[in-house]
Amino acid sequence: MAEEGGERRMWILPVGEAPPFRQVVEDGIRRELPPPPGSLPPRAVEIRAAEQEADEESDDREGKSIVLALGRLSGPVMVAGGAKKLRVVDAGKEGGEAKPWLEFTTPESGDLVVVLWRGGESWDEANSRVLPATWSVGSVVFANVSPAAVGLEWRGERPGLKPGQVLRSEIGKTVPAPLVASVVGEKGRSLRLARRSIEQSPEEASLVVFFRADGWRPRAPVKMVVIRMRTKA
């Protein structure tokens, strides 16, 4: 756990659906096509302090590099304590020009996870939700960043998650713990999203994120991703 006011760890988790696999046959050889522009988040980004970005003479304008992949937690980077506005810069392809992508504000203290999802039809614009990552061993945190309410069947209870809501639960060593998630479909009927067990090692916590299904012809309006996180450095 980060010390009060000192540097702390930050992870980034982009959520969404990958574009469909595409290929062509040329001269009898199959070749994979690159994903359409804007269908994936930038792979290489830099984290910079917004006020340092504005200062052309600052030594910290280059920022800290981080690699993004859909549905995967990035490696941690150290960021300063205090409530600060950070800017994520798309580092661009080799030889390309870096450009600002999005901004968010960190909490005063503690480790954090920044969940990202695309703002519309393209990842050229993204939304963000900052979650404190000060979770203890055995914690399960549910975060709903989708526009729909999600219903859960969890440890004998049926809690609901409104859009934007975060719920924390403790399962301790009671693993695996079964989870059923559902959402109200177009005709008002309950539509099951997932049924699975949440499993953790003795030094882990879990983050369960519900996000808008943004793929091609999705079967359900919401998707779910489960991330297992070590709670000790």
C-alpha positions in Angstrom: 0.0 0.0 0.0 1.3 3.5 -0.9 2.3 5.8 1.9 0.2 8.9 2.5 1.3 11.7 0.2 4.1 9.6 -1.4 4.4 7.9 -4.7 1.9 5.1 -5.4 1.2 2.6 -8.1 -1.2 3.0 -11.0 -2.5 0.5 -13.5 -4.6 1.1 -16.6 -7.3 -1.4 -17.7 -8.9 -0.8 -21.2 -12.1 -2.7 -21.6 -14.1 -3.4 -24.8 -14.4 -6.0 -27.5 -11.6 -6.7 -30.1 -12.5 -6.1 -33.8 -13.3 -9.2 -35.8 -10.5 -11.2 -37.4 -10.1 -10.3 -41.1 -8.0 -11.8 -43.8 -7.6 -11.8 -47.5 -6.1 -14.3 -50.0 -3.5 -13.0 -52.4 -1.7 -15.2 -54.8 -3.0 -18.2 -52.9 -1.6 -16.9 -49.6 -3.7 -15.9 -46.7 -2.8 -12.6 -45.1 -4.3 -11.1 -41.9 -5.6 -7.6 -42.3 -4.8 -4.9 -39.7 -7.7 -3.8 -37.5 -9.8 -0.9 -38.7 -8.5 2.5 -37.5 -9.9 3.4 -34.0 -11.1 -0.2 -33.3 -8.4 -0.7 -30.6 -6.9 1.6 -28.0 -3.4 3.0 -28.6 -0.9 0.3 -27.7 1.9 2.6 -26.5 1.0 5.6 -24.3 2.8 7.9 -22.0 1.5 9.2 -18.6 2.3 12.9 -18.0 1.4 15.5 -15.4 -0.9 18.0 -17.1 0.8 21.0 -15.5 4.2 19.7 -16.6 2.9 19.3 -20.2 2.1 23.0 -20.2 5.6 23.9 -19.1 7.8 23.6 -22.1 10.9 23.8 -20.0 9.9 20.9 -17.6 12.2 17.9 -17.5 9.2 15.6 -16.9 7.3 16.3 -20.2 8.3 12.9 -21.7 6.3 11.0 -19.1 6.2 7.4 -18.2 5.6 4.7 -20.9 2.9 2.1 -20.6 1.6 -0.6 -22.9 -2.2 -1.1 -23.3 -4.2 -4.2 -24.4 -7.9 -4.8 -24.3 -9.1 -6.7 -21.2 -5.6 -6.8 -19.6 -4.2 -4.9 -16.7 -1.2 -2.9 -17.7 2.0 -3.0 -15.8 2.2 -0.6 -12.8 3.7 2.9 -13.1 4.6 5.1 -10.2 2.7 8.4 -9.9 3.0 11.3 -7.4 0.7 11.6 -4.4 -2.0 14.2 -4.2 -5.0 14.9 -6.4 -3.4 15.6 -9.7 -4.6 15.8 -13.3 -2.8 13.3 -15.5 -2.7 13.3 -19.2 -2.5 10.1 -21.3 -0.6 10.7 -24.6 -0.8 8.4 -27.6 2.8 7.8 -28.3 1.9 7.0 -31.9 3.6 4.5 -34.3 7.3 4.5 -34.9 8.2 7.8 -36.4 4.8 9.2 -35.8 3.8 12.2 -33.7 2.6 11.8 -30.1 -0.8 13.4 -29.4 -2.9 14.0 -26.2 -5.6 11.3 -25.8 -7.4 11.8 -22.5 -7.1 13.3 -19.0 -8.2 12.2 -15.5 -7.6 13.3 -11.9 -6.1 11.0 -9.3 -7.3 10.6 -5.7 -5.3 12.2 -2.9 -3.5 9.0 -1.9 -3.4 5.2 -2.5 -2.8 2.9 -5.4 -5.3 3.2 -8.2 -6.7 1.5 -11.3 -7.9 3.5 -14.3 -10.6 1.8 -16.3 -10.9 3.0 -19.9 -13.6 2.4 -22.5 -14.2 4.0 -25.8 -16.5 7.0 -25.9 -18.3 6.2 -29.1 -17.7 4.2 -32.2 -13.9 4.8 -32.1 -11.1 4.6 -29.5 -10.0 8.0 -30.7 -12.0 9.3 -27.7 -12.2 7.4 -24.4 -13.9 7.6 -21.1 -12.3 6.8 -17.8 -13.2 5.8 -14.3 -10.6 5.9 -11.5 -10.9 3.2 -8.9 -8.9 3.1 -5.6 -6.8 -0.1 -5.5 -6.4 -0.2 -1.7 -8.1 -3.6 -1.6 -7.3 -6.3 1.0 -6.7 -10.0 0.4 -9.9 -11.7 -0.5 -11.7 -8.6 -1.7 -13.9 -8.6 -4.8 -14.7 -5.3 -6.4 -17.6 -5.0 -8.9 -17.5 -1.9 -11.2 -20.2 -1.1 -13.7 -19.0 1.3 -16.4 -21.8 0.3 -18.8 -24.9 2.3 -19.5 -27.2 -0.5 -18.3 -28.0 -1.8 -14.8 -26.6 -5.2 -13.9 -28.1 -7.7 -11.6 -25.9 -10.1 -9.6 -26.4 -13.4 -7.8 -23.6 -13.4 -5.4 -23.1 -15.3 -2.1 -26.8 -15.8 -1.5 -27.8 -12.2 -2.3 -29.1 -10.4 -5.3 -27.4 -7.0 -5.4 -27.9 -4.6 -8.3 -25.3 -2.4 -9.9 -26.5 0.9 -11.5 -24.5 2.5 -14.3 -21.4 3.9 -12.7 -21.8 2.1 -9.4 -19.0 0.2 -7.6 -19.6 -2.5 -5.0 -17.0 -4.2 -2.8 -17.4 -7.6 -1.2 -15.1 -9.8 0.9 -14.9 -13.5 0.3 -11.7 -14.2 2.3 -10.6 -17.8 1.8 -14.1 -18.9 0.6 -13.1 -19.6 -3.0 -14.2 -20.4 -5.6 -17.3 -18.2 -5.2 -20.0 -18.6 -7.9 -21.2 -15.5 -9.7 -24.2 -15.0 -12.0 -24.6 -11.7 -13.8 -27.6 -10.6 -15.8 -29.1 -7.5 -17.5 -32.6 -6.5 -18.6 -32.9 -7.2 -22.3 -34.8 -5.2 -25.0 -38.2 -6.9 -24.2 -37.9 -6.4 -20.4 -36.7 -10.0 -19.8 -33.6 -10.9 -17.8 -30.7 -11.8 -20.0 -27.8 -13.7 -18.5 -24.4 -12.2 -19.2 -22.2 -14.7 -17.4 -22.0 -17.6 -15.0 -18.6 -18.3 -13.5 -16.6 -18.8 -10.4 -14.4 -16.1 -8.9 -11.1 -17.7 -7.9 -8.2 -16.1 -6.1 -4.9 -17.1 -4.6 -4.1 -16.3 -0.9 -2.5 -12.9 -1.9 -5.0 -11.7 -4.5 -8.1 -9.6 -4.8 -10.4 -9.5 -7.9 -11.8 -6.7 -10.0 -14.9 -7.5 -12.0 -15.8 -4.8 -14.6 -19.0 -4.6 -16.6 -18.8 -2.6 -19.8 -20.8 -1.8 -22.9 -20.6 -4.5 -25.6 -19.1 -2.6 -28.5 -18.3 -5.4 -30.9 -20.0 -6.4 -34.1 -23.6 -7.7 -33.5 -23.2 -8.4 -29.8 -25.5 -11.1 -28.3 -25.9 -9.0 -25.1 -25.6 -5.3 -24.4 -23.0 -5.7 -21.6 -19.8 -7.8 -21.3 -17.8 -8.7 -18.2 -14.1 -9.0 -17.5 -12.5 -10.4 -14.4 -9.0 -9.3 -13.3 -7.0 -10.9 -10.5 -4.7 -8.6 -8.7 -1.9 -9.2 -6.2 -2.5 -7.1 -3.1 1.2 -7.2 -2.0 4.2 -5.7 -3.8 
